[in-house]
Amino acid sequence: MVKLIHTLADHSDDVNYCAFSSSCLATCSLDKTIRLYSLNNFTELPYSPLKGHTYAVHCCCFSPSGHILASCSTDGTTMLWNTHNGQRLAVLKQPRGSPVRICRFSPDSAYLVSGAADGSIVLWNVQSLKLYRSGSVKDGSLVACAFSPNGNLFVTGSSCGDLTIWDDKMRCLCNEKGHDLGVTCCDFSSQAVSDYSRCPSFALVLELMMKKCSRNLSGEQGSRYFRMASCGQDNQIKLWLISLADLLGCELKYECTLNGHSAPVLACAFSYDGQMLVSGSVDKSIMIHDTKTGSILHTLTQHTRYVTTCAFAPDIPLLATGSMDKTVNIWQFDPKQHFAGGGLEDEPKMSIENWSEEEVSVWLCAQGLKDLVGIFKMNNIDGKELLSLTKHSLSNDLKIELFNLISVLQLRKWSRA
């Protein structure tokens, strides 16, 4: 269950972003201000609002410790603030003064990324407050950024739809067309995915089966995968896996597409356990998805204009959403009620190997493969059986041609892109 417990209505213009630390909530707006609230009772802190930007503030984010807040603006600067007293610590000017759309701290607080409308991206040294590295994307404005949980890489998203992976030396590792009409936001799950068997994408599970059949898994066992979500002007949310294997280098793998929204999706964010993904849209709705199955757990419709931002709190079951209606809504949810409708409630981290026959059926439906449910049920296929299927058993026993199925799934993926 998710319930609205508080509404903040202090901004005088569109709310562009919100962010949590362990003790407070920060919001920023087209009204040029940043506001901070205590999580104890949602009262505004004595030194709020923070004023210093001369144009709209597009993004704000806390350092991992919560001691520093960064904000960026159309005025071409990224500012750092002391969260204990509201004192401004630094003004970082973007090269060429381009409007700064996004900013992010690295997980160890050593660096801060700022991305701008001219495609420039700067990696700042937080300790020295000096420019450490800089670069740029080929086309479009930088509008999205997220660090991997281990801090070894970060991803940027552009208004022309590209997702670009960079290492901590600002070397471009990978570039992928993510959303045809432009990326709007991206976020990493904090939980690493150790192998494909925890991924909801049917194509990836089949890939795992093929590798098991050929006994060619030895090279995959040392790989680590990070799940990332991106959303865009194409109304879609896409889930990706980013691998960091020593022999393979960096690889961005498409996992699946979530199609619940009817208009551009402007924001997405993972819960801190990685089990839920929230999204906000031009259709004025907020959707909370289960990242294992892709199913929609809750749809919230209290905002009266576009939903521009959403964020989960790190330590308590709270969700904040901001909108062009000038408000920020605070939602409280029960983390134990992970699946809507009284289905799967007790084991959000269950691997495929432990799935029941019914859970396999639920998963098939979530992937748009309802036609296979009858075949799988008739053959009593649970999670363990699913992972033990071979090419022979798929084609001869179940009458499913593995490679044809993969081709169909790839065709579905392209048609959604």
TIMAR-272115 format. One record per residue (C-alpha): x, y, z; residue number from 1. Coordinates in Angstrom, 1 decimal, m for minus. Last residue first. Layout:
// residues N
<tordren <X, Y, Z>, NUM>
...
// end
This chain:
// residues 417
<tordren <12.6, 1.0, m29.7>, 417>
<tordren <9.5, m1.0, m29.2>, 416>
<tordren <9.6, m2.6, m32.7>, 415>
<tordren <13.3, m3.4, m32.2>, 414>
<tordren <12.6, m5.2, m28.9>, 413>
<tordren <9.7, m7.2, m30.4>, 412>
<tordren <11.9, m8.2, m33.3>, 411>
<tordren <14.5, m9.3, m30.8>, 410>
<tordren <11.9, m11.3, m29.0>, 409>
<tordren <10.8, m13.0, m32.2>, 408>
<tordren <14.3, m13.8, m33.1>, 407>
<tordren <14.9, m15.3, m29.7>, 406>
<tordren <11.8, m17.5, m30.2>, 405>
<tordren <13.0, m18.6, m33.6>, 404>
<tordren <16.4, m19.5, m32.0>, 403>
<tordren <14.8, m21.6, m29.3>, 402>
<tordren <12.2, m23.4, m31.4>, 401>
<tordren <9.4, m24.3, m29.0>, 400>
<tordren <7.8, m27.7, m29.5>, 399>
<tordren <7.9, m28.3, m25.8>, 398>
<tordren <9.6, m31.8, m26.0>, 397>
<tordren <11.5, m31.5, m29.3>, 396>
<tordren <12.4, m27.8, m29.6>, 395>
<tordren <12.7, m26.7, m26.0>, 394>
<tordren <13.9, m30.1, m24.8>, 393>
<tordren <16.7, m30.2, m27.5>, 392>
<tordren <17.8, m26.6, m26.9>, 391>
<tordren <18.1, m27.4, m23.2>, 390>
<tordren <15.9, m26.6, m20.3>, 389>
<tordren <17.6, m26.8, m16.9>, 388>
<tordren <17.0, m23.2, m16.0>, 387>
<tordren <13.2, m23.5, m16.5>, 386>
<tordren <13.2, m26.8, m14.6>, 385>
<tordren <14.6, m25.1, m11.5>, 384>
<tordren <12.1, m22.2, m11.9>, 383>
<tordren <9.1, m24.5, m12.3>, 382>
<tordren <8.0, m26.3, m15.4>, 381>
<tordren <5.1, m28.7, m14.8>, 380>
<tordren <4.9, m29.8, m18.5>, 379>
<tordren <1.3, m28.8, m19.0>, 378>
<tordren <2.1, m25.6, m17.0>, 377>
<tordren <4.9, m24.6, m19.5>, 376>
<tordren <2.8, m25.3, m22.5>, 375>
<tordren <m0.2, m23.4, m21.2>, 374>
<tordren <1.9, m20.4, m20.2>, 373>
<tordren <3.6, m20.1, m23.6>, 372>
<tordren <0.8, m18.0, m25.2>, 371>
<tordren <1.2, m15.5, m22.3>, 370>
<tordren <4.6, m14.5, m23.6>, 369>
<tordren <4.2, m10.7, m23.1>, 368>
<tordren <7.2, m10.6, m20.7>, 367>
<tordren <4.9, m10.0, m17.6>, 366>
<tordren <2.8, m13.0, m18.8>, 365>
<tordren <5.9, m15.3, m18.7>, 364>
<tordren <6.8, m14.0, m15.2>, 363>
<tordren <3.4, m14.8, m13.8>, 362>
<tordren <3.6, m18.3, m15.4>, 361>
<tordren <7.0, m18.9, m13.9>, 360>
<tordren <5.6, m17.7, m10.5>, 359>
<tordren <2.8, m20.2, m10.9>, 358>
<tordren <5.2, m23.1, m11.5>, 357>
<tordren <7.1, m22.1, m8.4>, 356>
<tordren <10.3, m20.1, m8.6>, 355>
<tordren <13.3, m21.1, m6.5>, 354>
<tordren <15.8, m21.4, m9.5>, 353>
<tordren <14.6, m18.0, m10.7>, 352>
<tordren <16.1, m16.3, m7.7>, 351>
<tordren <14.0, m15.0, m4.8>, 350>
<tordren <15.0, m11.5, m3.8>, 349>
<tordren <11.5, m10.1, m3.3>, 348>
<tordren <10.5, m13.0, m1.1>, 347>
<tordren <7.4, m12.4, 1.1>, 346>
<tordren <4.7, m10.8, m1.0>, 345>
<tordren <4.2, m12.6, m4.3>, 344>
<tordren <0.5, m12.3, m5.1>, 343>
<tordren <m1.7, m10.3, m2.9>, 342>
<tordren <m2.8, m7.9, m5.6>, 341>
<tordren <0.3, m5.8, m5.7>, 340>
<tordren <3.7, m7.2, m5.1>, 339>
<tordren <6.2, m5.7, m2.7>, 338>
<tordren <3.9, m5.5, 0.3>, 337>
<tordren <6.9, m5.8, 2.7>, 336>
<tordren <8.2, m2.3, 1.7>, 335>
<tordren <5.0, m0.7, 3.1>, 334>
<tordren <4.7, 2.7, 1.5>, 333>
<tordren <4.7, 6.4, 2.5>, 332>
<tordren <4.3, 9.1, m0.1>, 331>
<tordren <5.5, 12.7, 0.1>, 330>
<tordren <4.1, 15.0, m2.6>, 329>
<tordren <6.1, 17.9, m3.9>, 328>
<tordren <4.1, 20.8, m5.4>, 327>
<tordren <4.5, 23.5, m8.1>, 326>
<tordren <1.9, 21.9, m10.4>, 325>
<tordren <4.9, 21.3, m12.7>, 324>
<tordren <5.5, 18.3, m10.5>, 323>
<tordren <7.6, 16.7, m7.8>, 322>
<tordren <7.5, 13.2, m6.3>, 321>
<tordren <8.9, 12.0, m3.0>, 320>
<tordren <8.9, 8.4, m1.8>, 319>
<tordren <9.3, 7.2, 1.8>, 318>
<tordren <9.9, 3.8, 3.3>, 317>
<tordren <12.9, 4.9, 5.5>, 316>
<tordren <16.7, 4.6, 5.1>, 315>
<tordren <17.6, 5.8, 1.6>, 314>
<tordren <14.5, 7.9, 0.7>, 313>
<tordren <13.2, 7.1, m2.8>, 312>
<tordren <13.1, 9.8, m5.5>, 311>
<tordren <10.8, 11.2, m8.2>, 310>
<tordren <11.0, 14.1, m10.6>, 309>
<tordren <9.1, 15.9, m13.4>, 308>
<tordren <5.5, 14.7, m13.0>, 307>
<tordren <3.5, 16.8, m15.5>, 306>
<tordren <0.4, 18.5, m14.1>, 305>
<tordren <m2.4, 17.8, m11.6>, 304>
<tordren <m0.5, 15.5, m9.3>, 303>
<tordren <m2.6, 13.0, m7.4>, 302>
<tordren <m2.4, 10.1, m9.9>, 301>
<tordren <m0.5, 7.3, m8.3>, 300>
<tordren <m0.2, 3.9, m10.0>, 299>
<tordren <1.0, 1.0, m7.9>, 298>
<tordren <2.6, m2.4, m8.4>, 297>
<tordren <3.2, m2.3, m12.2>, 296>
<tordren <4.8, m5.5, m13.5>, 295>
<tordren <8.4, m5.5, m14.8>, 294>
<tordren <8.9, m9.0, m13.3>, 293>
<tordren <12.0, m8.5, m11.2>, 292>
<tordren <12.1, m4.7, m11.2>, 291>
<tordren <8.6, m4.5, m9.7>, 290>
<tordren <7.2, m1.2, m10.9>, 289>
<tordren <5.9, 1.9, m9.2>, 288>
<tordren <4.1, 4.3, m11.5>, 287>
<tordren <3.6, 8.0, m11.1>, 286>
<tordren <1.0, 9.7, m13.2>, 285>
<tordren <0.6, 13.2, m14.7>, 284>
<tordren <0.6, 11.8, m18.4>, 283>
<tordren <3.8, 13.9, m18.8>, 282>
<tordren <5.4, 11.1, m16.7>, 281>
<tordren <6.9, 10.0, m13.4>, 280>
<tordren <8.7, 6.7, m12.8>, 279>
<tordren <9.4, 4.5, m9.8>, 278>
<tordren <11.5, 1.3, m9.8>, 277>
<tordren <11.3, m1.3, m7.1>, 276>
<tordren <13.5, m4.2, m6.0>, 275>
<tordren <16.9, m2.3, m6.1>, 274>
<tordren <17.2, m2.3, m2.3>, 273>
<tordren <17.6, 1.5, m2.4>, 272>
<tordren <14.5, 2.0, m4.5>, 271>
<tordren <15.3, 2.7, m8.1>, 270>
<tordren <14.6, 6.1, m9.8>, 269>
<tordren <12.9, 7.3, m13.0>, 268>
<tordren <11.9, 10.7, m14.3>, 267>
<tordren <10.5, 12.4, m17.4>, 266>
<tordren <8.5, 9.6, m19.1>, 265>
<tordren <6.9, 11.0, m22.2>, 264>
<tordren <3.2, 10.1, m22.6>, 263>
<tordren <0.9, 7.0, m22.2>, 262>
<tordren <2.9, 5.3, m19.4>, 261>
<tordren <2.9, 1.6, m18.8>, 260>
<tordren <5.4, 0.5, m21.5>, 259>
<tordren <8.3, m1.1, m19.5>, 258>
<tordren <11.0, m2.3, m21.9>, 257>
<tordren <13.4, m5.2, m21.3>, 256>
<tordren <17.0, m6.2, m20.8>, 255>
<tordren <19.2, m4.3, m23.3>, 254>
<tordren <22.9, m5.1, m22.8>, 253>
<tordren <25.6, m2.5, m22.3>, 252>
<tordren <29.1, m4.0, m22.4>, 251>
<tordren <32.3, m2.8, m20.7>, 250>
<tordren <35.4, m4.9, m21.2>, 249>
<tordren <35.0, m8.5, m22.3>, 248>
<tordren <38.1, m10.0, m20.7>, 247>
<tordren <38.0, m8.1, m17.4>, 246>
<tordren <34.2, m8.3, m17.1>, 245>
<tordren <32.3, m5.1, m16.3>, 244>
<tordren <28.8, m5.7, m17.5>, 243>
<tordren <26.0, m3.2, m17.8>, 242>
<tordren <22.5, m4.6, m17.8>, 241>
<tordren <19.7, m2.4, m19.2>, 240>
<tordren <16.1, m1.7, m18.3>, 239>
<tordren <14.1, 0.6, m20.5>, 238>
<tordren <11.3, 3.0, m19.6>, 237>
<tordren <9.2, 4.1, m22.5>, 236>
<tordren <6.9, 7.1, m23.4>, 235>
<tordren <9.2, 7.9, m26.5>, 234>
<tordren <10.4, 11.1, m24.7>, 233>
<tordren <12.6, 9.0, m22.5>, 232>
<tordren <13.4, 6.7, m19.7>, 231>
<tordren <16.5, 4.9, m18.6>, 230>
<tordren <17.0, 2.2, m16.0>, 229>
<tordren <20.3, 0.6, m15.0>, 228>
<tordren <21.1, m2.9, m13.7>, 227>
<tordren <24.7, m3.6, m12.8>, 226>
<tordren <26.3, m6.8, m13.9>, 225>
<tordren <29.4, m8.5, m12.4>, 224>
<tordren <31.4, m11.0, m14.4>, 223>
<tordren <33.5, m13.7, m12.7>, 222>
<tordren <31.1, m16.5, m13.5>, 221>
<tordren <30.7, m15.5, m17.2>, 220>
<tordren <33.9, m17.1, m18.6>, 219>
<tordren <33.2, m20.5, m17.1>, 218>
<tordren <29.6, m20.5, m18.5>, 217>
<tordren <30.4, m22.3, m21.7>, 216>
<tordren <29.0, m25.7, m21.0>, 215>
<tordren <27.2, m25.6, m24.4>, 214>
<tordren <23.9, m26.3, m22.8>, 213>
<tordren <24.6, m23.9, m20.0>, 212>
<tordren <25.5, m21.2, m22.5>, 211>
<tordren <22.2, m21.8, m24.3>, 210>
<tordren <20.3, m21.7, m21.1>, 209>
<tordren <21.8, m18.4, m20.1>, 208>
<tordren <20.9, m17.0, m23.4>, 207>
<tordren <17.4, m18.2, m22.8>, 206>
<tordren <17.4, m16.4, m19.5>, 205>
<tordren <18.6, m13.3, m21.4>, 204>
<tordren <15.8, m13.5, m24.0>, 203>
<tordren <13.2, m14.0, m21.2>, 202>
<tordren <14.2, m10.7, m19.6>, 201>
<tordren <13.4, m10.8, m15.9>, 200>
<tordren <17.1, m11.0, m14.8>, 199>
<tordren <18.1, m13.0, m11.7>, 198>
<tordren <19.3, m16.0, m13.7>, 197>
<tordren <21.6, m13.7, m15.8>, 196>
<tordren <24.3, m13.6, m13.1>, 195>
<tordren <25.6, m11.6, m10.2>, 194>
<tordren <23.3, m8.6, m10.5>, 193>
<tordren <24.7, m5.8, m8.4>, 192>
<tordren <22.4, m4.0, m6.1>, 191>
<tordren <22.5, m0.2, m6.0>, 190>
<tordren <20.2, 0.0, m9.0>, 189>
<tordren <21.4, 2.6, m11.4>, 188>
<tordren <19.4, 5.6, m12.6>, 187>
<tordren <18.6, 7.4, m15.9>, 186>
<tordren <16.6, 10.4, m17.0>, 185>
<tordren <15.2, 12.3, m20.0>, 184>
<tordren <16.7, 10.4, m23.0>, 183>
<tordren <15.6, 11.7, m26.4>, 182>
<tordren <13.1, 10.9, m29.2>, 181>
<tordren <14.6, 7.6, m30.3>, 180>
<tordren <15.5, 6.3, m26.8>, 179>
<tordren <18.6, 4.3, m26.0>, 178>
<tordren <21.0, 4.6, m28.9>, 177>
<tordren <24.1, 3.1, m27.5>, 176>
<tordren <27.6, 4.4, m26.8>, 175>
<tordren <30.4, 2.5, m24.9>, 174>
<tordren <33.6, 3.0, m23.1>, 173>
<tordren <34.1, 6.8, m23.5>, 172>
<tordren <37.2, 7.8, m21.4>, 171>
<tordren <36.4, 10.4, m18.8>, 170>
<tordren <39.1, 9.0, m16.4>, 169>
<tordren <36.5, 7.7, m14.1>, 168>
<tordren <35.1, 5.6, m16.9>, 167>
<tordren <32.4, 6.8, m19.3>, 166>
<tordren <29.2, 5.0, m20.6>, 165>
<tordren <27.1, 6.9, m23.1>, 164>
<tordren <23.4, 6.6, m23.6>, 163>
<tordren <22.2, 8.4, m26.7>, 162>
<tordren <18.6, 9.7, m27.3>, 161>
<tordren <19.1, 13.0, m29.0>, 160>
<tordren <18.4, 14.8, m25.7>, 159>
<tordren <21.4, 13.1, m24.1>, 158>
<tordren <21.9, 10.5, m21.4>, 157>
<tordren <25.1, 10.1, m19.4>, 156>
<tordren <26.4, 6.9, m17.7>, 155>
<tordren <29.0, 6.7, m15.0>, 154>
<tordren <31.9, 4.3, m14.4>, 153>
<tordren <34.1, 2.9, m11.6>, 152>
<tordren <31.9, 4.3, m8.8>, 151>
<tordren <31.1, 0.9, m7.4>, 150>
<tordren <27.3, 1.7, m7.4>, 149>
<tordren <27.5, 2.9, m11.1>, 148>
<tordren <27.1, 6.7, m11.4>, 147>
<tordren <24.1, 8.3, m13.0>, 146>
<tordren <23.6, 11.1, m15.5>, 145>
<tordren <20.8, 12.7, m17.5>, 144>
<tordren <20.1, 15.8, m19.5>, 143>
<tordren <23.2, 16.3, m21.6>, 142>
<tordren <22.2, 18.3, m24.6>, 141>
<tordren <22.4, 17.0, m28.2>, 140>
<tordren <25.1, 15.5, m30.4>, 139>
<tordren <28.6, 14.0, m30.2>, 138>
<tordren <28.9, 14.0, m26.4>, 137>
<tordren <31.4, 16.1, m24.6>, 136>
<tordren <34.5, 15.9, m22.5>, 135>
<tordren <36.1, 17.3, m19.3>, 134>
<tordren <38.5, 16.0, m16.6>, 133>
<tordren <39.6, 17.2, m13.2>, 132>
<tordren <38.2, 20.8, m13.0>, 131>
<tordren <39.0, 22.1, m9.6>, 130>
<tordren <37.0, 22.2, m6.3>, 129>
<tordren <40.2, 20.8, m4.6>, 128>
<tordren <38.2, 18.3, m2.5>, 127>
<tordren <35.3, 17.8, m4.9>, 126>
<tordren <37.5, 17.2, m8.0>, 125>
<tordren <35.1, 18.1, m10.8>, 124>
<tordren <34.3, 15.8, m13.8>, 123>
<tordren <32.8, 18.0, m16.5>, 122>
<tordren <30.5, 17.2, m19.4>, 121>
<tordren <29.8, 19.3, m22.4>, 120>
<tordren <26.8, 18.6, m24.6>, 119>
<tordren <25.9, 22.2, m25.2>, 118>
<tordren <23.0, 22.0, m22.7>, 117>
<tordren <25.3, 21.0, m19.9>, 116>
<tordren <26.4, 18.0, m17.8>, 115>
<tordren <28.0, 18.3, m14.3>, 114>
<tordren <29.8, 15.4, m12.7>, 113>
<tordren <31.1, 15.6, m9.1>, 112>
<tordren <34.1, 13.7, m7.9>, 111>
<tordren <35.6, 12.3, m4.7>, 110>
<tordren <32.3, 11.8, m2.9>, 109>
<tordren <32.9, 8.0, m2.7>, 108>
<tordren <29.7, 7.2, m4.6>, 107>
<tordren <30.4, 9.8, m7.3>, 106>
<tordren <28.3, 13.0, m6.9>, 105>
<tordren <25.8, 13.9, m9.7>, 104>
<tordren <24.8, 17.0, m11.6>, 103>
<tordren <22.3, 17.6, m14.4>, 102>
<tordren <21.1, 20.4, m16.7>, 101>
<tordren <23.8, 23.0, m16.6>, 100>
<tordren <23.2, 26.0, m18.9>, 99>
<tordren <26.3, 26.7, m21.0>, 98>
<tordren <28.9, 29.0, m19.6>, 97>
<tordren <31.6, 28.2, m22.1>, 96>
<tordren <33.1, 25.8, m19.6>, 95>
<tordren <30.7, 25.3, m16.7>, 94>
<tordren <31.4, 27.5, m13.7>, 93>
<tordren <31.7, 25.8, m10.3>, 92>
<tordren <30.5, 28.1, m7.5>, 91>
<tordren <31.7, 26.9, m4.1>, 90>
<tordren <30.8, 26.5, m0.4>, 89>
<tordren <27.5, 28.3, m0.1>, 88>
<tordren <26.4, 28.3, 3.5>, 87>
<tordren <23.1, 26.5, 4.2>, 86>
<tordren <24.0, 25.8, 7.8>, 85>
<tordren <24.3, 22.0, 8.2>, 84>
<tordren <23.7, 21.2, 4.5>, 83>
<tordren <26.8, 23.1, 3.4>, 82>
<tordren <26.2, 24.1, m0.2>, 81>
<tordren <27.9, 23.4, m3.6>, 80>
<tordren <26.9, 25.4, m6.7>, 79>
<tordren <27.0, 24.2, m10.3>, 78>
<tordren <27.0, 27.1, m12.7>, 77>
<tordren <25.8, 28.0, m16.2>, 76>
<tordren <23.0, 30.3, m15.2>, 75>
<tordren <20.5, 27.7, m16.5>, 74>
<tordren <21.2, 26.0, m13.2>, 73>
<tordren <22.9, 23.3, m11.1>, 72>
<tordren <22.7, 22.4, m7.4>, 71>
<tordren <25.0, 20.4, m5.2>, 70>
<tordren <24.3, 19.6, m1.6>, 69>
<tordren <27.1, 18.7, 0.8>, 68>
<tordren <27.0, 17.0, 4.2>, 67>
<tordren <24.7, 14.2, 3.1>, 66>
<tordren <27.5, 11.6, 3.4>, 65>
<tordren <26.7, 10.3, m0.1>, 64>
<tordren <26.9, 13.9, m1.5>, 63>
<tordren <23.4, 15.2, m2.0>, 62>
<tordren <21.8, 16.1, m5.3>, 61>
<tordren <20.1, 19.0, m7.0>, 60>
<tordren <18.9, 19.5, m10.5>, 59>
<tordren <17.4, 22.1, m12.9>, 58>
<tordren <17.6, 25.4, m10.9>, 57>
<tordren <16.1, 28.2, m13.0>, 56>
<tordren <18.1, 31.4, m13.3>, 55>
<tordren <20.2, 33.7, m11.1>, 54>
<tordren <21.3, 31.0, m8.8>, 53>
<tordren <22.2, 32.2, m5.3>, 52>
<tordren <19.3, 31.5, m3.0>, 51>
<tordren <18.9, 28.6, m0.6>, 50>
<tordren <15.4, 28.5, 0.8>, 49>
<tordren <16.0, 27.4, 3.6>, 48>
<tordren <18.3, 28.5, 6.4>, 47>
<tordren <15.7, 27.5, 9.2>, 46>
<tordren <15.0, 24.1, 7.7>, 45>
<tordren <11.5, 23.6, 6.2>, 44>
<tordren <9.2, 21.4, 8.3>, 43>
<tordren <8.7, 17.9, 6.9>, 42>
<tordren <8.1, 16.4, 10.4>, 41>
<tordren <11.2, 14.3, 11.0>, 40>
<tordren <12.4, 14.2, 7.4>, 39>
<tordren <13.6, 17.8, 7.8>, 38>
<tordren <13.0, 20.0, 4.7>, 37>
<tordren <15.4, 21.8, 2.3>, 36>
<tordren <14.5, 24.3, m0.4>, 35>
<tordren <16.5, 25.2, m3.5>, 34>
<tordren <15.6, 28.4, m5.3>, 33>
<tordren <15.6, 29.9, m8.8>, 32>
<tordren <11.8, 29.9, m9.2>, 31>
<tordren <12.2, 27.2, m11.9>, 30>
<tordren <12.5, 24.8, m9.0>, 29>
<tordren <14.6, 22.8, m6.6>, 28>
<tordren <13.8, 20.3, m3.9>, 27>
<tordren <15.9, 18.9, m1.0>, 26>
<tordren <14.7, 16.3, 1.5>, 25>
<tordren <16.4, 15.8, 4.9>, 24>
<tordren <17.9, 13.3, 7.3>, 23>
<tordren <19.3, 10.3, 5.4>, 22>
<tordren <19.7, 12.4, 2.3>, 21>
<tordren <16.9, 12.7, m0.2>, 20>
<tordren <16.6, 14.4, m3.6>, 19>
<tordren <14.0, 16.4, m5.5>, 18>
<tordren <14.0, 17.9, m9.0>, 17>
<tordren <12.3, 20.3, m11.4>, 16>
<tordren <9.5, 21.7, m9.3>, 15>
<tordren <7.6, 24.2, m11.5>, 14>
<tordren <7.1, 27.7, m10.1>, 13>
<tordren <6.3, 29.5, m6.7>, 12>
<tordren <7.8, 26.8, m4.6>, 11>
<tordren <6.4, 26.3, m1.1>, 10>
<tordren <3.7, 23.7, m1.7>, 9>
<tordren <4.9, 20.6, 0.1>, 8>
<tordren <2.3, 17.9, 0.4>, 7>
<tordren <2.3, 15.2, 3.1>, 6>
<tordren <1.1, 11.7, 3.8>, 5>
<tordren <0.0, 10.3, 0.4>, 4>
<tordren <m0.4, 6.5, 0.8>, 3>
<tordren <1.2, 3.5, m0.8>, 2>
<tordren <0.0, 0.0, 0.0>, 1>
// end
